[in-house]
Amino acid sequence: MLGLNTNKVVNMRWLMNYLREVFCKHDWEREEVKATLKDTYTGDYKTDIRVSSTCKKCGYHKSYWKYLKYLGD
């Protein structure tokens, strides 16, 4: 890969995201997507929500999963 050290690339990406996060007064755009997934271990189906937030000003993106109850309960 062109002789680039991947640790330095990852650290630079982290630093740029950190600086964007610190110096921007974020204007968040939030999106929630519901997904029904099958658990590979138990075979049960569950519904989870993926929450994705993107800043309209600087483009910083963060996301996480909100876990709900199993559908079988």
Secondary structure, DSSP 8 states (H G I E B T S, - for coil): -TT--HHHHHHHHHHHHHHHHHH----EEEEEEEEEEE-TTT--EEEEEEEEEEETTT--EEEEEEEEEETT-
